[in-house]
Amino acid sequence: MAEGDPAPLGYLRTPAAEPADLAFERGRPVAAGEAVEPPLTSADVVRLRPYEGLRVVWPGGRDGVLDTVLRLAAAGVPVYADEVPAWVKEADAELAGLLTSWAPPPADASVRSVRDLRREEHSVRLRRHALRTPLTRPVSVVMCSKRPHLLGAALGQIARQRHVDVEVVLGLHGVPASHPEVRAAVRAFPLPLTVVEAGGAAPFGEVLRDVAARASGDDLAKWDDDDWYSPEHLADMALARGHSGADIVGTAAEFFYLEPLDLTVRRTDYTSEVFSDHVAGGTIFVSREKYQEIGGFEGVTRGVDSTFLKSAHASGARIYRAHGLGYVLRRTIAEDHTWRLPLAHFLRVAANQWRGFRPSLILEAS
């Protein structure tokens, strides 16, 4: 992206203003009643962030119209339309479908938090479409596991990743490669996969470091065996790195499935689309070169992710936190996790609770 091009940085989860119109006068966009000199820039978008959405009022002419709409889409501004002219469908059928797939509901039609969630899902789909470019850098997914019963589902999620070239380096922590569930999961995986065996007494950080050392991709993506990821998780991370210029990207930790309670909770105290010193550990995405420059994962038993992020921040690395709609953390009892917090903690910090497994639609859960 060129400097000044619109990007999702600064997206507002909860809007403060009612929807407004995006009109055109003699080829100039008029956004929320104010004329803007094309092309739209990130500075122009700042004023539009508080609006719940911008409804496109199609002009008679076509010059500059799609460029303006796509620039707003790239910024994650919730652009929509009541209908779409035939020429737009011919020029960009996917965009045409997106524009009519969402509209702000009446103020009393839904719970505020759910209303905001549906709006953000629309924003994510728009920015994906507008920012997507061919991803030529291969990604090495690094994952360590001592739970063979989870490997089939975890590798299955990696196999369905879209728009990215993937290999997996799997660390077996105290589990032999001959384990029946390991063999079945590995045999069913259709992509390149390297298995690294380690003793159960080895510190988790040491195993993860050894696994990362076997990676050959240009980028490293950490993956947790018990969590859920959208089919475009890795592509979203690559897009976020592209538009932010950050050294490390990851998601906000928003959705949690509390398995013993069969409850999904969402916390919204972590903002997204911001530079930060913290991202969800299971979503760390970093170039192999920067990973090595930082010093890699440390050989600690617990706090591997937070230790790496602290080292990265101390070294001056820029860390960007993208949206968390395509990631769900599974929580069982505290003793089952390296990040030990009781289930009561997640209930206290939750902004929303839903019975059962209820991720964002971005996750594309079947």
C-alpha positions as CSV (number, residue, x, y, z in Angstrom):
1,M,0.0,0.0,0.0
2,A,1.1,3.5,-0.7
3,E,1.5,6.0,2.2
4,G,-1.8,7.7,2.9
5,D,-3.9,4.9,1.4
6,P,-6.9,4.0,3.6
7,A,-6.5,1.0,5.9
8,P,-8.4,-0.5,8.9
9,L,-6.2,1.1,11.5
10,G,-8.5,3.0,13.9
11,Y,-11.7,1.1,13.2
12,L,-14.3,1.9,15.8
13,R,-16.2,-1.1,17.1
14,T,-19.2,0.9,18.3
15,P,-20.3,3.8,16.1
16,A,-21.4,7.1,17.6
17,A,-23.4,8.5,14.6
18,E,-26.3,7.3,12.5
19,P,-25.7,6.0,9.0
20,A,-24.9,8.6,6.3
21,D,-24.8,8.8,2.6
22,L,-21.9,8.5,0.1
23,A,-23.0,10.5,-2.9
24,F,-21.1,12.0,-5.9
25,E,-21.3,15.4,-7.5
26,R,-19.5,15.9,-10.8
27,G,-17.2,13.0,-10.1
28,R,-16.3,14.2,-6.5
29,P,-17.3,12.0,-3.6
30,V,-19.5,13.6,-1.0
31,A,-19.2,11.5,2.2
32,A,-21.6,12.3,5.1
33,G,-22.4,15.7,3.6
34,E,-18.8,16.8,3.0
35,A,-17.1,16.9,-0.4
36,V,-13.8,15.1,-0.6
37,E,-11.0,15.5,-3.1
38,P,-10.3,12.1,-4.7
39,P,-8.6,9.8,-4.2
40,L,-9.7,9.3,-0.6
41,T,-6.9,9.0,2.0
42,S,-6.5,7.7,5.5
43,A,-6.9,11.3,6.7
44,D,-10.3,11.5,5.0
45,V,-11.4,8.2,6.7
46,V,-10.8,9.5,10.2
47,R,-13.9,11.8,10.0
48,L,-16.0,8.9,8.8
49,R,-15.1,6.4,11.5
50,P,-18.0,7.3,13.9
51,Y,-20.7,6.6,11.3
52,E,-22.5,3.3,11.5
53,G,-22.2,3.0,7.8
54,L,-22.2,4.8,4.5
55,R,-25.0,4.1,2.0
56,V,-23.9,4.5,-1.6
57,V,-26.1,6.8,-3.7
58,W,-25.1,5.9,-7.2
59,P,-24.5,8.8,-9.6
60,G,-25.3,8.9,-13.3
61,G,-21.6,8.7,-14.2
62,R,-19.0,6.1,-13.3
63,D,-15.7,7.9,-13.1
64,G,-13.9,7.4,-9.8
65,V,-16.9,5.7,-8.2
66,L,-15.6,2.2,-7.7
67,D,-12.2,3.6,-6.6
68,T,-13.8,5.6,-3.9
69,V,-16.0,2.6,-2.7
70,L,-13.0,0.3,-2.7
71,R,-10.9,2.7,-0.8
72,L,-13.6,3.0,1.9
73,A,-13.9,-0.8,1.9
74,A,-10.1,-1.1,2.4
75,A,-10.4,1.0,5.4
76,G,-13.1,-1.2,6.8
77,V,-15.8,1.6,6.6
78,P,-19.1,-0.3,6.5
79,V,-20.2,0.7,3.0
80,Y,-23.5,-0.7,1.7
81,A,-26.1,-0.1,-0.9
82,D,-29.9,-0.7,-1.3
83,E,-29.2,-1.9,-4.9
84,V,-26.3,-2.1,-7.2
85,P,-26.3,-1.0,-10.9
86,A,-25.6,-3.6,-13.6
87,W,-22.3,-2.0,-14.5
88,V,-21.0,-2.5,-10.9
89,K,-22.0,-6.2,-11.0
90,E,-20.1,-6.5,-14.3
91,A,-17.0,-4.7,-13.0
92,D,-16.8,-6.4,-9.6
93,A,-19.4,-9.0,-8.9
94,E,-18.0,-9.8,-5.4
95,L,-18.1,-6.2,-4.3
96,A,-21.6,-5.9,-5.6
97,G,-22.7,-8.8,-3.5
98,L,-21.0,-7.5,-0.4
99,L,-22.6,-4.1,-0.7
100,T,-26.1,-5.5,-0.6
101,S,-25.4,-8.2,2.0
102,W,-25.7,-5.9,5.0
103,A,-27.5,-2.7,6.1
104,P,-27.9,-1.1,9.5
105,P,-31.0,-2.5,11.2
106,P,-33.5,-0.2,12.8
107,A,-32.3,1.1,16.1
108,D,-34.6,-1.1,18.2
109,A,-34.2,-4.3,16.1
110,S,-31.2,-5.9,17.8
111,V,-29.1,-5.9,20.9
112,R,-26.4,-3.2,20.5
113,S,-23.5,-5.7,20.9
114,V,-24.9,-8.1,18.3
115,R,-25.6,-5.2,16.0
116,D,-22.0,-4.0,16.3
117,L,-20.8,-7.6,15.7
118,R,-22.7,-7.9,12.4
119,R,-21.4,-4.5,11.4
120,E,-17.8,-5.5,12.1
121,E,-18.2,-8.8,10.2
122,H,-19.3,-6.8,7.1
123,S,-16.3,-4.5,7.6
124,V,-13.9,-7.5,7.7
125,R,-15.4,-8.9,4.5
126,L,-15.1,-5.6,2.7
127,R,-11.5,-5.0,3.8
128,R,-10.5,-8.5,2.7
129,H,-12.0,-7.9,-0.7
130,A,-10.4,-4.5,-1.2
131,L,-6.9,-5.4,0.2
132,R,-6.5,-8.9,-1.1
133,T,-3.5,-9.4,-3.3
134,P,-1.7,-12.7,-4.3
135,L,0.2,-13.9,-1.3
136,T,3.6,-15.2,-2.6
137,R,5.4,-15.7,0.8
138,P,5.1,-19.3,2.1
139,V,4.0,-19.6,5.7
140,S,5.3,-22.1,8.2
141,V,2.7,-23.0,10.8
142,V,4.4,-24.0,14.0
143,M,2.3,-26.1,16.5
144,C,3.2,-28.1,19.6
145,S,0.9,-30.6,21.1
146,K,0.7,-33.2,23.8
147,R,-2.9,-34.0,23.0
148,P,-3.2,-36.4,20.1
149,H,-7.0,-36.4,20.2
150,L,-7.0,-32.7,19.1
151,L,-4.5,-33.1,16.2
152,G,-7.0,-34.2,13.5
153,A,-9.2,-31.1,14.0
154,A,-6.2,-28.7,14.3
155,L,-4.6,-29.9,11.1
156,G,-7.9,-29.9,9.4
157,Q,-8.3,-26.2,10.1
158,I,-4.8,-25.5,8.7
159,A,-5.6,-27.5,5.6
160,R,-8.6,-25.3,4.8
161,Q,-6.7,-22.0,5.0
162,R,-7.3,-20.0,1.8
163,H,-5.1,-17.6,-0.3
164,V,-1.8,-18.8,1.3
165,D,0.9,-21.4,0.7
166,V,1.3,-23.4,3.9
167,E,3.6,-26.0,5.5
168,V,3.3,-27.3,9.1
169,V,6.0,-28.1,11.5
170,L,4.4,-30.1,14.3
171,G,6.1,-30.7,17.7
172,L,5.0,-33.8,19.6
173,H,5.5,-33.0,23.2
174,G,5.8,-36.3,25.0
175,V,3.7,-38.1,22.4
176,P,5.3,-40.6,20.0
177,A,4.7,-40.2,16.3
178,S,3.6,-43.8,16.3
179,H,0.5,-42.9,18.4
180,P,-2.6,-44.1,16.4
181,E,-4.3,-40.7,16.6
182,V,-1.1,-38.9,15.5
183,R,-0.6,-41.2,12.6
184,A,-4.2,-40.8,11.4
185,A,-4.1,-37.0,11.6
186,V,-0.7,-36.8,9.8
187,R,-1.9,-39.3,7.1
188,A,-5.0,-37.2,6.4
189,F,-3.1,-33.9,6.1
190,P,-2.7,-32.9,2.5
191,L,0.0,-30.3,2.8
192,P,3.8,-30.5,3.6
193,L,4.3,-31.5,7.2
194,T,7.4,-32.1,9.4
195,V,7.1,-33.9,12.7
196,V,9.5,-33.1,15.6
197,E,9.4,-35.4,18.6
198,A,10.4,-34.2,22.1
199,G,10.3,-35.7,25.5
200,G,7.4,-34.8,27.8
201,A,9.9,-33.4,30.4
202,A,11.2,-30.7,28.0
203,P,10.0,-27.2,28.7
204,F,7.3,-26.1,26.3
205,G,9.3,-23.1,25.1
206,E,12.2,-25.3,24.2
207,V,10.1,-27.6,22.1
208,L,8.5,-24.7,20.3
209,R,11.9,-23.2,19.7
210,D,13.1,-26.4,18.2
211,V,10.0,-26.7,16.0
212,A,10.4,-23.1,14.7
213,A,14.0,-23.9,13.8
214,R,12.8,-26.5,11.4
215,A,10.5,-24.0,9.5
216,S,11.4,-23.1,6.0
217,G,8.7,-20.5,5.2
218,D,9.3,-16.8,4.9
219,D,6.7,-16.3,7.7
220,L,6.1,-18.1,10.9
221,A,2.5,-18.5,12.3
222,K,2.0,-19.9,15.8
223,W,-1.0,-22.2,16.1
224,D,-2.6,-23.7,19.2
225,D,-4.0,-27.2,18.9
226,D,-7.2,-26.6,20.9
227,D,-8.4,-23.3,19.4
228,W,-10.5,-22.4,16.4
229,Y,-9.4,-20.4,13.4
230,S,-11.3,-19.0,10.4
231,P,-10.3,-20.3,6.9
232,E,-8.8,-16.9,6.2
233,H,-6.9,-16.5,9.4
234,L,-3.5,-16.7,7.9
235,A,-4.5,-14.5,4.9
236,D,-5.9,-12.0,7.4
237,M,-2.6,-11.9,9.2
238,A,-0.7,-11.3,6.0
239,L,-3.1,-8.5,5.0
240,A,-2.8,-6.9,8.4
241,R,1.0,-7.0,8.1
242,G,0.8,-5.5,4.6
243,H,-1.4,-2.5,5.5
244,S,0.2,-1.8,8.9
245,G,3.8,-2.4,8.1
246,A,4.2,-4.1,11.5
247,D,6.9,-6.6,12.3
248,I,4.5,-8.8,14.2
249,V,0.7,-9.2,13.8
250,G,-1.9,-11.2,15.7
251,T,-5.5,-10.9,16.7
252,A,-7.3,-9.6,19.7
253,A,-8.4,-12.3,22.1
254,E,-12.1,-11.7,22.0
255,F,-14.0,-15.0,21.8
256,F,-13.7,-17.8,24.3
257,Y,-15.5,-21.1,24.5
258,L,-15.7,-22.2,28.1
259,E,-16.0,-25.9,27.5
260,P,-17.0,-27.1,31.0
261,L,-19.9,-24.6,31.0
262,D,-20.8,-25.0,27.3
263,L,-20.7,-21.2,27.0
264,T,-19.2,-18.8,24.6
265,V,-18.2,-15.4,25.9
266,R,-16.8,-12.3,24.2
267,R,-14.6,-9.7,25.8
268,T,-14.3,-6.3,24.1
269,D,-11.8,-4.6,26.5
270,Y,-9.0,-5.3,24.0
271,T,-9.4,-3.0,21.0
272,S,-8.5,-4.2,17.6
273,E,-6.8,-2.6,14.5
274,V,-4.3,-0.8,16.7
275,F,-0.6,-1.0,17.4
276,S,0.0,-2.6,20.8
277,D,2.4,-4.6,22.8
278,H,0.1,-7.6,23.0
279,V,-1.7,-10.0,20.7
280,A,-3.3,-13.4,21.3
281,G,-0.4,-15.9,21.7
282,G,-2.0,-18.5,19.4
283,T,-2.1,-16.0,16.6
284,I,1.5,-14.6,16.5
285,F,2.5,-14.0,12.9
286,V,6.1,-12.9,12.2
287,S,8.7,-13.1,9.4
288,R,11.3,-15.8,10.0
289,E,14.0,-13.1,9.7
290,K,12.4,-10.9,12.4
291,Y,11.8,-13.9,14.6
292,Q,15.5,-14.8,14.5
293,E,16.5,-11.2,15.0
294,I,14.3,-11.0,18.2
295,G,15.9,-14.2,19.5
296,G,13.0,-16.7,19.0
297,F,11.0,-18.4,21.7
298,E,12.7,-18.8,25.0
299,G,13.0,-22.2,26.6
300,V,10.5,-21.5,29.4
301,T,7.8,-23.8,30.8
302,R,5.0,-21.2,30.8
303,G,4.4,-17.7,29.4
304,V,6.2,-18.6,26.1
305,D,4.0,-16.2,24.0
306,S,4.1,-13.3,26.5
307,T,7.9,-13.7,26.9
308,F,8.4,-13.5,23.2
309,L,6.2,-10.5,22.8
310,K,8.0,-8.7,25.6
311,S,11.3,-9.4,24.0
312,A,10.0,-8.2,20.7
313,H,8.6,-5.0,22.2
314,A,11.9,-4.3,24.0
315,S,13.8,-4.7,20.8
316,G,11.7,-2.1,19.1
317,A,9.6,-4.4,17.0
318,R,6.2,-3.0,15.9
319,I,3.3,-5.2,17.0
320,Y,-0.2,-4.8,15.4
321,R,-3.4,-6.3,16.8
322,A,-6.0,-7.1,14.0
323,H,-9.6,-8.1,14.4
324,G,-10.4,-11.1,16.6
325,L,-13.5,-12.3,14.8
326,G,-11.8,-15.3,13.2
327,Y,-10.3,-16.8,16.4
328,V,-11.9,-18.6,19.4
329,L,-9.9,-19.8,22.4
330,R,-11.0,-23.0,24.1
331,R,-10.8,-22.9,27.9
332,T,-11.3,-26.0,30.0
333,I,-9.9,-26.1,33.6
334,A,-7.0,-23.8,34.4
335,E,-4.6,-26.8,34.9
336,D,-5.0,-27.8,31.3
337,H,-3.5,-24.6,29.9
338,T,-0.1,-22.9,30.0
339,W,-2.0,-19.6,30.4
340,R,-3.7,-20.4,33.8
341,L,-6.7,-18.4,34.6
342,P,-9.9,-19.8,36.2
343,L,-13.1,-19.9,34.2
344,A,-14.6,-17.3,36.6
345,H,-12.1,-14.7,35.2
346,F,-13.6,-15.0,31.7
347,L,-17.1,-14.6,33.0
348,R,-16.1,-11.5,34.9
349,V,-14.6,-9.8,31.9
350,A,-17.1,-10.9,29.3
351,A,-19.2,-8.3,27.5
352,N,-21.5,-11.0,26.0
353,Q,-22.4,-14.6,26.8
354,W,-24.1,-17.2,24.6
355,R,-25.1,-20.7,25.4
356,G,-23.2,-23.3,23.3
357,F,-20.4,-22.7,20.8
358,R,-21.3,-19.4,19.2
359,P,-18.4,-17.8,17.3
360,S,-18.5,-14.9,14.9
361,L,-19.8,-15.7,11.4
362,I,-16.3,-14.9,10.2
363,L,-15.1,-18.2,11.7
364,E,-17.3,-20.1,9.2
365,A,-18.0,-22.8,11.7
366,S,-19.9,-25.7,10.3
